[in-house]
Amino acid sequence: MSDEITVHPFTWPPAPIKTERLVLRQSKARDRAALIDLFASPEVGNYVGGSRPRDELERALPEVPGQRLGFFVVELNGTTIGMITLDRRDPERKGHIRPEGGEPELGYMFLPQAWGHGYATEACAAALDWFADAHPGEPVVLSTQTANEASMRVAVKRFEDYGTEQWLGVWYPGTPSD
């Protein structure tokens, strides 16, 4: 029996997505330690509502974390450096481009040592290209804190969420992702 899930019109997980420097792929057990480091990082936590205690993560994260539709691990030279998610935005959250909400939302987190090298831009562009093929014509939103200057370049709308000002960006298929 295959671990693949087919949701019209695409199969999950997709084949690994390769960029010039990175690989986006389904998570594996070997990614668990890096993902714990990511969620426990105070630097990363500054932009996502706070870090989580390492001991809590050790207990809570499954052996193979992130085994779900829309979750990509980002790998550089065989080492996990971050993750990208494409999830439906909860209608209860603020910031939507459709009144009913539920838009696909791009999320990403990278370990601090991977910051400043363009990896997030490269990985997000690859994920958005994959999404455009899997969901032709569907826009994707991105929400980030205004304090996160590196992520604000695509922002188009401001609102408050998680107790701080946020920006909401929208990417439409056919928009250059680089």
Contacts in CASP RR format, 6 or more apart in sequence:
PFRMAT RR
TARGET T0000
AUTHOR 0000-0000-0000
METHOD contacts of the structure
MODEL  1
MSDEITVHPFTWPPAPIKTERLVLRQSKARDRAALIDLFASPEVGNYVGG
SRPRDELERALPEVPGQRLGFFVVELNGTTIGMITLDRRDPERKGHIRPE
GGEPELGYMFLPQAWGHGYATEACAAALDWFADAHPGEPVVLSTQTANEA
SMRVAVKRFEDYGTEQWLGVWYPGTPSD
3 13 0 8 1.000
4 11 0 8 1.000
4 12 0 8 1.000
4 13 0 8 1.000
5 11 0 8 1.000
5 12 0 8 1.000
5 69 0 8 1.000
6 12 0 8 1.000
7 69 0 8 1.000
9 134 0 8 1.000
10 133 0 8 1.000
10 134 0 8 1.000
10 135 0 8 1.000
12 69 0 8 1.000
12 70 0 8 1.000
13 25 0 8 1.000
13 26 0 8 1.000
14 130 0 8 1.000
14 134 0 8 1.000
16 23 0 8 1.000
16 24 0 8 1.000
16 25 0 8 1.000
16 26 0 8 1.000
17 23 0 8 1.000
17 24 0 8 1.000
17 25 0 8 1.000
17 72 0 8 1.000
17 126 0 8 1.000
17 127 0 8 1.000
17 130 0 8 1.000
18 24 0 8 1.000
19 122 0 8 1.000
19 123 0 8 1.000
19 125 0 8 1.000
19 126 0 8 1.000
20 122 0 8 1.000
21 76 0 8 1.000
21 119 0 8 1.000
21 122 0 8 1.000
22 74 0 8 1.000
22 75 0 8 1.000
22 76 0 8 1.000
22 119 0 8 1.000
22 122 0 8 1.000
22 123 0 8 1.000
22 126 0 8 1.000
23 74 0 8 1.000
23 75 0 8 1.000
23 78 0 8 1.000
24 72 0 8 1.000
24 73 0 8 1.000
24 74 0 8 1.000
24 75 0 8 1.000
24 84 0 8 1.000
24 123 0 8 1.000
24 126 0 8 1.000
24 127 0 8 1.000
24 130 0 8 1.000
25 72 0 8 1.000
25 73 0 8 1.000
25 75 0 8 1.000
26 67 0 8 1.000
26 71 0 8 1.000
26 72 0 8 1.000
26 73 0 8 1.000
27 35 0 8 1.000
27 64 0 8 1.000
27 65 0 8 1.000
27 66 0 8 1.000
27 67 0 8 1.000
27 71 0 8 1.000
27 73 0 8 1.000
27 83 0 8 1.000
28 64 0 8 1.000
28 73 0 8 1.000
29 63 0 8 1.000
29 64 0 8 1.000
30 80 0 8 1.000
31 64 0 8 1.000
31 65 0 8 1.000
31 73 0 8 1.000
31 80 0 8 1.000
32 61 0 8 1.000
32 63 0 8 1.000
32 64 0 8 1.000
32 65 0 8 1.000
34 79 0 8 1.000
34 80 0 8 1.000
34 81 0 8 1.000
34 82 0 8 1.000
34 111 0 8 1.000
35 61 0 8 1.000
35 65 0 8 1.000
35 66 0 8 1.000
35 73 0 8 1.000
35 80 0 8 1.000
35 82 0 8 1.000
35 83 0 8 1.000
36 54 0 8 1.000
36 57 0 8 1.000
36 58 0 8 1.000
36 61 0 8 1.000
37 111 0 8 1.000
38 44 0 8 1.000
38 82 0 8 1.000
38 83 0 8 1.000
38 109 0 8 1.000
38 110 0 8 1.000
38 111 0 8 1.000
39 51 0 8 1.000
39 52 0 8 1.000
39 57 0 8 1.000
39 61 0 8 1.000
39 109 0 8 1.000
40 51 0 8 1.000
40 52 0 8 1.000
40 53 0 8 1.000
40 54 0 8 1.000
40 57 0 8 1.000
41 51 0 8 1.000
41 111 0 8 1.000
41 112 0 8 1.000
42 50 0 8 1.000
42 51 0 8 1.000
43 112 0 8 1.000
44 51 0 8 1.000
44 109 0 8 1.000
44 110 0 8 1.000
44 111 0 8 1.000
44 112 0 8 1.000
45 51 0 8 1.000
46 147 0 8 1.000
47 144 0 8 1.000
47 145 0 8 1.000
47 147 0 8 1.000
47 148 0 8 1.000
47 151 0 8 1.000
48 109 0 8 1.000
49 162 0 8 1.000
66 83 0 8 1.000
70 85 0 8 1.000
70 86 0 8 1.000
70 87 0 8 1.000
71 83 0 8 1.000
71 84 0 8 1.000
71 85 0 8 1.000
72 83 0 8 1.000
72 84 0 8 1.000
72 85 0 8 1.000
72 123 0 8 1.000
72 127 0 8 1.000
73 80 0 8 1.000
73 82 0 8 1.000
73 83 0 8 1.000
74 80 0 8 1.000
74 81 0 8 1.000
74 82 0 8 1.000
74 83 0 8 1.000
74 84 0 8 1.000
74 108 0 8 1.000
74 110 0 8 1.000
74 119 0 8 1.000
74 123 0 8 1.000
75 81 0 8 1.000
76 114 0 8 1.000
76 119 0 8 1.000
81 110 0 8 1.000
81 111 0 8 1.000
81 113 0 8 1.000
81 114 0 8 1.000
81 119 0 8 1.000
82 108 0 8 1.000
82 109 0 8 1.000
82 110 0 8 1.000
82 111 0 8 1.000
82 114 0 8 1.000
82 123 0 8 1.000
83 108 0 8 1.000
83 109 0 8 1.000
83 110 0 8 1.000
84 106 0 8 1.000
84 107 0 8 1.000
84 108 0 8 1.000
84 123 0 8 1.000
84 124 0 8 1.000
84 127 0 8 1.000
85 105 0 8 1.000
85 106 0 8 1.000
85 107 0 8 1.000
85 108 0 8 1.000
86 104 0 8 1.000
86 105 0 8 1.000
86 106 0 8 1.000
86 107 0 8 1.000
86 127 0 8 1.000
86 131 0 8 1.000
86 140 0 8 1.000
87 104 0 8 1.000
87 105 0 8 1.000
87 107 0 8 1.000
88 102 0 8 1.000
88 103 0 8 1.000
88 104 0 8 1.000
88 105 0 8 1.000
89 95 0 8 1.000
89 96 0 8 1.000
89 101 0 8 1.000
89 102 0 8 1.000
89 103 0 8 1.000
89 104 0 8 1.000
89 105 0 8 1.000
89 141 0 8 1.000
89 143 0 8 1.000
90 102 0 8 1.000
91 100 0 8 1.000
91 101 0 8 1.000
91 102 0 8 1.000
93 161 0 8 1.000
94 159 0 8 1.000
94 160 0 8 1.000
94 161 0 8 1.000
94 166 0 8 1.000
95 141 0 8 1.000
95 143 0 8 1.000
95 157 0 8 1.000
95 159 0 8 1.000
95 161 0 8 1.000
95 166 0 8 1.000
95 168 0 8 1.000
96 102 0 8 1.000
96 103 0 8 1.000
96 141 0 8 1.000
97 103 0 8 1.000
97 139 0 8 1.000
97 141 0 8 1.000
97 168 0 8 1.000
97 170 0 8 1.000
103 139 0 8 1.000
103 140 0 8 1.000
103 141 0 8 1.000
104 131 0 8 1.000
104 135 0 8 1.000
104 138 0 8 1.000
104 139 0 8 1.000
104 140 0 8 1.000
104 141 0 8 1.000
105 140 0 8 1.000
105 141 0 8 1.000
105 142 0 8 1.000
105 143 0 8 1.000
106 124 0 8 1.000
106 127 0 8 1.000
106 128 0 8 1.000
106 140 0 8 1.000
106 141 0 8 1.000
106 142 0 8 1.000
106 171 0 8 1.000
107 142 0 8 1.000
108 120 0 8 1.000
108 123 0 8 1.000
108 124 0 8 1.000
110 119 0 8 1.000
110 120 0 8 1.000
114 120 0 8 1.000
115 150 0 8 1.000
116 150 0 8 1.000
120 150 0 8 1.000
120 151 0 8 1.000
121 178 0 8 1.000
124 177 0 8 1.000
125 177 0 8 1.000
125 178 0 8 1.000
128 140 0 8 1.000
128 171 0 8 1.000
128 177 0 8 1.000
129 177 0 8 1.000
131 138 0 8 1.000
131 140 0 8 1.000
131 173 0 8 1.000
132 173 0 8 1.000
132 174 0 8 1.000
135 173 0 8 1.000
136 173 0 8 1.000
137 172 0 8 1.000
137 173 0 8 1.000
138 173 0 8 1.000
139 170 0 8 1.000
139 171 0 8 1.000
139 172 0 8 1.000
139 173 0 8 1.000
140 170 0 8 1.000
140 171 0 8 1.000
141 168 0 8 1.000
141 169 0 8 1.000
141 170 0 8 1.000
141 171 0 8 1.000
142 151 0 8 1.000
142 154 0 8 1.000
142 155 0 8 1.000
142 168 0 8 1.000
142 169 0 8 1.000
142 170 0 8 1.000
142 171 0 8 1.000
143 161 0 8 1.000
143 166 0 8 1.000
143 167 0 8 1.000
143 168 0 8 1.000
143 169 0 8 1.000
144 151 0 8 1.000
144 152 0 8 1.000
144 155 0 8 1.000
144 166 0 8 1.000
144 167 0 8 1.000
145 151 0 8 1.000
145 162 0 8 1.000
145 164 0 8 1.000
145 165 0 8 1.000
145 166 0 8 1.000
145 167 0 8 1.000
146 152 0 8 1.000
146 155 0 8 1.000
146 158 0 8 1.000
146 164 0 8 1.000
146 165 0 8 1.000
146 166 0 8 1.000
146 167 0 8 1.000
147 164 0 8 1.000
152 167 0 8 1.000
154 169 0 8 1.000
154 170 0 8 1.000
154 171 0 8 1.000
155 167 0 8 1.000
155 168 0 8 1.000
155 169 0 8 1.000
156 167 0 8 1.000
156 168 0 8 1.000
156 169 0 8 1.000
156 170 0 8 1.000
157 167 0 8 1.000
157 168 0 8 1.000
157 169 0 8 1.000
158 165 0 8 1.000
158 166 0 8 1.000
158 167 0 8 1.000
158 168 0 8 1.000
159 165 0 8 1.000
159 166 0 8 1.000
159 168 0 8 1.000
160 166 0 8 1.000
171 177 0 8 1.000
END
